């Protein structure tokens, strides 16, 4: 499709939203991609990166290679994602530590709206799609209840963590950052980004690249052959992830590192009225509505022809 400069700017802004979402352990950038209307193009573009693409580079030159790669699209999107993820990860770390109820309230509203917009793209609801949605919800809910492992400082473990987390990052629902938390790699990566530890960053990126290229082929095949079922599973993933982004939680168990710093290992969702502390209910509700209408804005942008 023919795109103008302004279209690529919009794609970069969508990338910014995806990166910001993925920086929070509980929200998937894949959800933002889906709502903003670029999800299937993203999966198709990634899955087209193969040996045939590089044969095009050597036989027909960089111009044909770049066009076949859909290079302008992927470069615009990646630019937004990387800049946002690296910068917002620090902000997210601060907000999760000092204002957890407020940041989770915003993303809870965002996820609620996402369920509707993803689900409405299913052209026919029948028993298989309903079962697929229930299965997706059950899997996502189960993942959201898993306790986090203790922080893993092994540098090469980041390669494995990157390969697993990237699969979650491109799936609507549970975020890649939350998978990193479960695996015990979130703090290691966060510290590497903060300290500009390029060795760890490159190892993580290598694992993410391997996981991304492998998983995108599977997703492309599923969309081609089982479009409604795949959408139903993804809708279930998003619904099941609501437990993770519920704003009011009590910590059941803690992990204490070698420096004496505590991080929550296992949390339980509770009523705002039984929350131990200031539930900030009014402000939390306002932020839920803000998150909810943010998705409407993204969907409106995504519905426009790019």
C-alpha positions in Angstrom: 0.0 0.0 0.0 1.1 3.6 -0.7 1.8 5.5 2.5 2.8 9.1 3.1 5.2 10.5 5.7 2.4 11.3 8.0 1.2 7.7 7.9 4.7 6.5 9.0 4.6 9.1 11.8 1.3 7.6 13.0 2.8 4.1 12.9 5.7 5.3 15.0 3.3 6.7 17.5 1.6 3.3 17.7 5.0 1.9 18.3 5.4 4.3 21.2 2.1 3.1 22.7 3.2 -0.5 22.2 6.6 0.1 23.9 5.0 1.9 26.8 2.5 -1.0 27.3 5.2 -3.7 27.1 7.3 -1.9 29.7 4.7 -2.6 32.3 4.7 -6.2 33.7 1.0 -7.0 32.9 0.1 -5.2 29.7 0.9 -6.5 26.2 2.0 -4.3 23.3 0.3 -6.9 21.1 -3.0 -5.6 22.5 -2.2 -2.1 21.4 -1.1 -3.4 17.9 -4.4 -5.2 17.5 -6.5 -2.3 18.5 -4.6 0.2 16.4 -5.1 -1.9 13.3 -1.6 -3.0 12.5 -1.5 -6.5 14.2 -1.9 -8.8 11.2 0.4 -6.6 9.0 3.0 -6.8 11.8 2.8 -10.6 12.0 2.9 -11.0 8.2 5.9 -8.6 8.0 7.9 -10.4 10.6 7.1 -13.9 9.2 8.4 -12.8 5.8 11.9 -12.4 7.1 13.5 -15.6 5.7 16.2 -16.9 3.4 14.2 -15.9 0.3 14.2 -12.3 1.5 18.0 -12.3 1.7 18.3 -13.9 -1.8 16.3 -11.0 -3.1 18.9 -8.6 -1.5 21.8 -10.3 -3.3 20.0 -10.8 -6.7 17.8 -7.7 -7.0 19.4 -5.2 -4.7 18.5 -3.3 -1.6 15.5 -1.5 -3.1 13.6 -4.7 -3.9 14.8 -6.2 -0.5 13.5 -3.2 1.4 10.1 -3.3 -0.4 9.7 -7.0 0.2 10.6 -6.6 3.8 8.0 -3.8 4.2 11.0 -1.9 5.6 9.4 1.5 6.0 6.6 0.0 8.2 8.8 -2.1 10.4 11.5 0.7 10.8 8.8 3.3 11.8 7.2 0.9 14.3 10.5 -0.4 15.8 11.7 3.2 16.2 8.7 4.0 18.3 8.8 0.8 20.3 12.5 0.9 21.2 12.5 4.6 22.2 9.4 4.2 24.2 10.3 0.9 25.9 13.8 2.0 27.0 12.6 5.4 28.3 9.2 4.3 29.8 10.7 1.3 31.6 12.3 3.7 34.1 9.1 5.6 34.5 7.1 2.3 34.9 9.5 1.2 37.5 8.9 4.4 39.5 5.1 4.3 39.1 4.8 0.6 40.0 6.8 1.3 43.2 5.2 4.5 44.4 1.8 4.7 42.6 0.8 1.0 41.8 -3.0 1.5 42.2 -3.1 4.4 39.8 -1.0 2.9 37.0 -2.9 -0.4 37.2 -6.2 1.4 37.1 -5.3 3.1 33.8 -4.3 -0.2 32.3 -7.3 -2.0 33.7 -9.6 0.4 31.8 -7.4 -0.1 28.7 -7.7 -3.9 28.8 -11.5 -3.8 29.4 -12.0 -1.8 26.2 -9.5 -4.0 24.3 -11.7 -7.1 25.0 -14.6 -5.5 23.2 -12.6 -4.3 20.2 -10.8 -7.6 19.6 -13.9 -9.7 20.2 -16.0 -7.8 17.7 -13.6 -8.8 14.9 -14.8 -12.4 15.2 -17.3 -12.8 12.3 -19.1 -15.8 13.8 -19.5 -16.9 17.4 -20.3 -20.6 17.8 -19.3 -23.4 20.1 -15.7 -23.7 18.9 -15.0 -20.0 19.2 -16.6 -19.8 22.6 -14.5 -22.8 23.8 -11.4 -21.2 22.3 -12.1 -18.0 24.2 -12.7 -19.8 27.4 -9.4 -21.8 26.9 -7.5 -18.6 26.2 -9.0 -16.9 29.3 -8.1 -19.9 31.5 -4.5 -20.0 30.3 -4.0 -16.3 30.8 -5.6 -16.3 34.2 -3.4 -19.3 35.3 -0.2 -17.5 34.1 -1.3 -14.3 36.0 -1.4 -16.3 39.3 2.1 -17.9 38.9 4.6 -16.7 41.5 7.7 -14.9 40.2 11.0 -16.7 40.5 13.9 -15.1 42.3 16.0 -12.8 40.2 18.3 -14.7 37.8 21.6 -12.9 37.3 22.9 -15.4 34.7 23.7 -13.4 31.6 23.0 -16.2 29.1 19.7 -16.9 30.7 18.6 -13.6 29.2 18.7 -15.3 25.7 16.1 -17.9 26.8 14.1 -15.2 28.6 14.1 -13.0 25.5 12.9 -15.8 23.2 10.0 -16.6 25.6 9.1 -13.0 26.5 8.9 -11.8 22.9 6.2 -14.4 22.1 4.1 -12.8 24.9 4.9 -9.3 23.7 3.3 -9.9 20.3 0.3 -11.7 21.8 -2.6 -9.6 23.1 -3.1 -10.3 26.8 -0.2 -11.2 29.1 2.8 -9.0 28.5 6.4 -9.9 27.8 7.5 -7.9 30.8 5.3 -10.0 33.1 6.8 -13.2 31.6 10.2 -11.7 32.4 9.0 -11.2 36.0 7.9 -14.8 36.3 11.2 -16.0 34.9 13.1 -13.8 37.2 14.7 -11.8 34.4 12.9 -8.5 34.6 15.2 -6.8 37.1 18.3 -8.1 35.3 17.1 -6.6 32.0 16.0 -3.4 33.7 19.4 -3.0 35.3 21.1 -3.7 32.0 19.1 -1.0 30.3 19.7 1.4 33.1 23.5 0.7 33.2 23.8 0.4 29.4 25.2 -3.1 29.8 25.4 -3.8 26.0 26.5 -7.4 26.4 23.3 -8.4 28.3 21.2 -6.2 26.0 22.5 -7.8 22.9 22.1 -11.4 24.3 18.5 -10.6 25.2 17.9 -9.0 21.8 19.3 -12.2 20.1 17.0 -14.4 22.0 14.0 -12.1 21.2 14.9 -12.2 17.5 15.0 -16.0 17.4 11.7 -16.3 19.3 10.0 -13.6 17.2 10.9 -15.1 13.8 9.8 -18.6 14.9 6.5 -17.6 16.6 5.4 -15.1 13.9 5.3 -18.0 11.3 3.0 -19.9 13.6 0.7 -16.9 14.2 0.5 -16.1 10.4 -0.5 -19.7 9.7 -3.1 -19.6 12.4 -4.6 -16.4 11.1 -4.7 -17.8 7.6 -6.4 -21.1 8.4 -8.2 -20.5 11.7 -8.9 -16.8 11.8 -12.0 -16.7 14.1 -10.6 -19.4 16.4 -7.3 -17.5 16.7 -9.2 -14.2 17.4 -11.3 -16.0 20.1 -8.2 -17.3 21.8 -6.6 -13.9 21.8 -9.8 -12.4 23.2 -9.7 -14.9 26.0 -6.0 -14.1 26.6 -6.9 -10.4 27.1 -9.9 -11.3 29.4 -7.8 -13.7 31.5 -5.1 -11.1 32.0 -7.5 -8.8 33.9 -6.5 -10.5 37.1 -2.9 -9.3 36.6 -3.8 -5.7 36.1 -6.4 -5.4 38.9 -5.3 -2.3 40.8 -5.8 -3.5 44.4 -3.5 -6.3 45.5 -2.1 -7.7 48.7 1.4 -9.3 48.7 1.4 -12.8 50.0 5.1 -13.6 49.7 8.2 -11.5 49.2 11.7 -12.1 47.7 14.7 -10.5 49.4 17.8 -10.1 47.3 21.4 -10.0 48.5 21.2 -6.3 49.1 18.1 -6.7 51.3 15.7 -5.2 48.8 12.3 -6.7 48.8 10.2 -7.5 45.7 6.7 -9.2 45.6 6.7 -12.8 44.6 3.1 -13.7 44.9 0.1 -11.2 45.0 -3.6 -11.7 45.5 -6.3 -9.4 44.0 -8.6 -7.9 46.7 -11.6 -5.6 46.9 -10.7 -1.9 47.0 -12.7 -1.7 50.3 -10.5 -4.4 52.0 -7.3 -3.0 50.5 -4.6 -2.4 53.1 -3.8 1.3 52.5 -5.2 4.2 50.6 -7.4 2.7 47.8 -7.5 6.1 45.9 -10.8 4.9 44.6 -12.1 8.1 43.0 -8.8 8.8 41.1 -8.5 5.1 40.2 -12.0 5.1 38.6 -11.1 8.3 36.6 -7.9 6.6 35.3 -9.9 3.5 34.4 -12.2 5.6 32.2 -9.1 7.4 30.8 -7.6 4.1 29.8 -10.9 2.9 28.4 -11.3 5.9 26.1 -7.6 5.8 25.1 -8.4 2.5 23.3 -11.4 4.1 21.5 -9.0 6.8 20.2 -6.4 4.2 19.1 -9.2 2.1 17.4 -10.4 5.2 15.6 -6.9 5.9 14.3 -6.5 2.2 13.4 -9.7 2.2 11.5 -8.5 4.9 9.1 -6.9 3.8 5.9 -3.1 4.0 6.3 
